[in-house]
Structure formats: C-alpha cells, structure tokens
C-alpha cells in the first residue's frame, strides 16, 4: 500500500500540488466526476472510488461510500470533484452533500478530512473555507 506524506490536520492536505497529484484524473474530465480516497489512521492509501455524473452534476451514493469505508476499514476519507471549465466555488448542493456525508461518517468514527473542488480557476478546500 502506498503512503501519502500527510498527517491529520497537516496543511499539506490543502496544498494545491498534492491535491492535483492525488486527483489528477479529474483535471481532464469533460463532465463532473466525484472521487473519494480512503486512508487508514496513519494515512496509508487504501483505495479510491470515482463516480461520473450527467449534465454537470456528479452523483454521490452515500451507501456506496459507507460500503467502501467498512470494507476497506478506512478511518479517513478525502473527497474531491471537478467543475469542468468552471469556478472552484462550492454550490449549495456541494455544501449539503458534504455536510450529510461528514455527519454519516462521523457516526461510525470516520473523518471526512476535506472536500476539494477543482475548477479552471484552481481549487477550493471546504475545510479551509470552514465548512468542515
């Protein structure tokens, strides 16, 4: 298993280069795609899920995310999605899904570390913006 050079709460999670490397596959997607990276408590990489959407909106199945978390025995989740050709600002739907997922994960002792939004203008960290 690969390990990423990050520790919980470390600023590198919000570093644009680190995020771009981890979620590099999102940059070239012509439609909105949401990705989840799963880690153990020591930040060892356990796996990743991608879910593509239609008409500019990615579909997030909390049931699938919970299934991944439980099967991988993940304790940390990092979420990201792209806004193809658009702003990296969060929409109200982005904020609602993030809050719901964070509450659901928290109920089983798992941390949603961040939700990164990658756009043509860079990226936004919802943790950095105070939403997590």
N, C-alpha and C positions, 0 to 999 in steps of 0.2 A: 504494500500500500504506500502511496505517495504521501508525503507530509508537506504542508504549506508553511511558510515562515511567518506564522501569525499566532498570537496568543489572544484569548478572550479580552476584549476591551482595548487591544493594541490598535493604534491609529492606522497601521498598515492595512487593516480591513477596509478602510476608507480611501486608500491610495488608488488613484486612477489607473496606474500601470498594473498593479496587482489585480485589480478588478477586470481590466481588459484582458489580461492573460488568462484568468480563470474562466471568463465568459466570452472568450474571443470568438466563438462560433456565432454569437448573436449579432456581431457587427455587420456581417454580410447578409443577414436575413431580410428579405423583402417584405415579410409580414411579421406581425408581432409574435414573439416567442418568449415564453417564461421558462426559466431554468432554476433548479434547486440543487445546490451542492450540499452533501451530507458529510459531517465530520464527527469523530469521537471527541471526548473531552480534551484530548491532547492535540487536537487539530490534525489528526490523521484523516486523510481523504478516504471516504467510504464509497462514494458513488455520486451520480448526477442524473437528474431527470430533466428532459426538455418537453415542453408542450406547446405546439403551434396553434395559433388562433386563426380565425377567419375575419375578414373585413376590419383589420386593425385592432382586434381585441383578443388577447390570449385567454384561454380557458384554464382556470385553476381548480383542480379537483382536490379538495382538502382530504377527502377519503384516500386518494392515491398517495398524497404526501404522507399521511399518517401511516399507511401501509409500508411505504419506503422507510420511514423513521423506525418503525417497530422491527421490520425485517433486518435492517442494517444495524440496529441498536445504536442509532445516531443520537447525539446529545446536543449538537449544534447544527443549525440549518442556515445557509446563506442563500437568499433568493435574489434573482435578477431578471429583468426583462428589458426588451428594447422598445423604443418608439422609432420605427424606421423613418428616417428623413425628418424627424420632428424634434420637438423640445424634450429635454430630460425632466421636465417638471411633472410632478405627480398629479394624476387626476383624482377625483373623488372616489372613483371605483378602485384605483390603486390603493388609496388610503384605507378604504373599507375592507378590502381583501387582506391587506397587511395586518390590520387590527384583529380581524377574525382569526387568521392563521396564527398570529402571535398568542392570542388567548387559548386557542385549541392546543398548541404545542406546550405552552406553559402548564396546562392542566396535567400533562404527563411528564413534567420535569425536563422538557427540551426547550432550548433557547433559539428563537429566531434572531440571529445575530444582526442581520440587516436585510433590507430590500433595496437593491441598486437598480436605478433606471438609467439605461444607456440611450442617449439620443445623439442627434447630429451635432449638438452643442456641447457634448461632454457627458457627464453622468451626475446623478443626484443620489445621495445616500439618505434614505428615510430615517435612519438612526441619527445621522448628522443633522438632519432637519428637525429632530426632536419628536418624531412620530413613533419611535420605539424606545 
